[in-house]
């Protein structure tokens, strides 16, 4: 099966708005947020998100505070996966509000808006635990990856 492109899911303008949202969110937090889109996952979405997390080297951040927003578009599934550094300090339902925002928009067919709002929300939530410092470097690319 050929690689699906982001263009299959989002227009170039929408893609740019999502990348911009990641940049803005990362001004709040030292956490690193990435979005991965693919049409479908052949395995359990959580397991697939873990694979993608690995594949994108998201476990290489200094504070183990990478966050992956994984979406299998046709399966209508999404997973928000935080690295160990985040999971160690936040409650079990930490991502629920972010997820609810994203899914609420997805249900109305607003994929871009769901991702943008979810990313901003994730940045705000992470700020409490991983505030942005002037010395922060962007450890992971902000672009959207696709499966």
C-alpha positions as CSV (number, residue, x, y, z in Angstrom):
1,X,0.0,0.0,0.0
2,X,1.4,3.4,-1.0
3,X,2.1,6.0,1.6
4,X,-0.9,8.3,2.2
5,X,-0.1,12.0,2.2
6,X,-1.2,14.6,4.6
7,X,-3.0,16.2,1.6
8,X,-5.4,13.3,1.7
9,X,-6.6,14.4,5.0
10,X,-5.9,18.1,5.2
11,X,-5.4,21.0,2.8
12,X,-2.0,22.7,2.8
13,X,-3.5,25.6,4.6
14,X,-5.0,23.4,7.3
15,X,-1.7,21.6,7.7
16,X,0.1,24.9,8.1
17,X,-2.4,26.0,10.8
18,X,-1.8,22.8,12.7
19,X,1.9,23.2,12.6
20,X,1.5,26.8,13.8
21,X,-0.7,25.5,16.6
22,X,2.1,23.2,17.6
23,X,4.6,26.1,17.6
24,X,2.2,28.2,19.7
25,X,1.5,25.3,22.2
26,X,5.3,24.7,22.6
27,X,5.7,28.4,23.6
28,X,3.8,27.4,26.8
29,X,5.7,24.2,27.6
30,X,9.0,22.4,27.2
31,X,6.8,19.4,26.2
32,X,7.1,18.4,22.5
33,X,3.9,17.8,20.7
34,X,3.6,15.8,17.4
35,X,0.7,14.8,15.3
36,X,0.7,11.6,13.2
37,X,-2.1,10.9,10.7
38,X,-2.8,7.7,8.7
39,X,-5.8,6.4,7.1
40,X,-6.0,3.1,9.1
41,X,-4.2,1.1,11.7
42,X,-3.9,-2.7,11.1
43,X,-3.3,-3.2,14.9
44,X,-4.8,-1.8,18.0
45,X,-4.6,2.0,17.9
46,X,-2.8,2.2,21.2
47,X,-0.2,-0.3,20.1
48,X,0.2,1.5,16.8
49,X,0.6,4.9,18.5
50,X,3.3,3.3,20.7
51,X,5.1,2.1,17.5
52,X,4.8,5.6,15.9
53,X,6.1,7.2,19.1
54,X,9.2,5.0,18.9
55,X,9.6,5.4,15.1
56,X,9.5,9.2,15.5
57,X,12.2,9.0,18.3
58,X,9.8,10.8,20.6
59,X,11.3,9.1,23.6
60,X,14.5,11.0,23.1
61,X,13.5,14.3,24.8
62,X,15.5,15.4,27.8
63,X,12.6,15.4,30.2
64,X,10.7,12.5,28.5
65,X,7.9,14.9,27.8
66,X,7.0,14.2,24.2
67,X,3.3,13.9,23.4
68,X,1.9,12.2,20.3
69,X,-1.6,12.9,19.0
70,X,-2.2,9.8,16.8
71,X,-5.2,9.7,14.4
72,X,-6.3,6.8,12.2
73,X,-8.7,8.8,10.1
74,X,-10.8,6.1,8.4
75,X,-10.9,4.1,11.6
76,X,-12.1,7.2,13.4
77,X,-9.7,6.4,16.3
78,X,-7.3,8.6,18.1
79,X,-4.8,8.2,20.9
80,X,-2.9,10.8,22.9
81,X,0.3,9.3,24.1
82,X,2.6,11.0,26.6
83,X,6.1,9.9,27.4
84,X,7.1,8.5,30.8
85,X,8.1,12.0,32.1
86,X,4.6,13.2,31.7
87,X,2.8,10.0,32.8
88,X,4.8,9.9,36.0
89,X,3.5,13.3,37.2
90,X,0.0,13.6,35.8
91,X,-3.3,11.9,36.8
92,X,-4.7,9.0,34.7
93,X,-7.4,11.2,33.1
94,X,-5.0,14.0,32.2
95,X,-5.7,13.8,28.5
96,X,-9.4,13.3,28.7
97,X,-10.3,17.0,28.2
98,X,-7.9,17.3,25.3
99,X,-9.4,14.2,23.7
100,X,-13.0,15.4,24.2
101,X,-12.2,18.7,22.5
102,X,-10.6,16.9,19.5
103,X,-13.3,14.2,19.2
104,X,-16.1,16.8,19.5
105,X,-14.8,18.6,16.4
106,X,-14.0,15.4,14.5
107,X,-17.7,14.3,15.0
108,X,-18.7,17.4,13.2
109,X,-16.2,16.7,10.4
110,X,-13.8,19.5,11.5
111,X,-10.6,17.6,11.6
112,X,-8.3,20.6,11.4
113,X,-10.1,22.6,14.1
114,X,-10.1,19.6,16.4
115,X,-6.4,19.1,16.1
116,X,-5.6,22.8,16.5
117,X,-7.8,23.2,19.6
118,X,-6.5,19.9,21.1
119,X,-2.9,20.9,20.5
120,X,-3.4,24.3,22.2
121,X,-5.2,22.6,25.1
122,X,-2.4,20.1,25.5
123,X,0.1,22.9,25.6
124,X,-1.8,24.7,28.3
125,X,-2.2,21.5,30.3
126,X,1.5,20.6,30.1
127,X,2.5,24.2,31.1
128,X,1.7,23.4,34.8
129,X,4.2,20.4,34.8
130,X,6.6,21.4,32.1
131,X,6.7,25.2,31.8
132,X,8.6,26.7,28.9
133,X,12.0,28.1,29.8
134,X,14.0,30.5,27.7
135,X,16.7,27.9,27.3
136,X,14.3,25.4,25.8
137,X,15.3,24.1,22.4
138,X,12.8,22.5,20.0
139,X,13.8,18.9,20.3
140,X,11.4,17.4,17.8
141,X,10.1,18.7,14.5
142,X,6.8,20.4,14.5
143,X,5.6,19.0,11.1
144,X,2.8,16.5,10.8
145,X,4.0,13.0,10.1
146,X,1.9,10.5,8.1
147,X,1.8,6.7,8.0
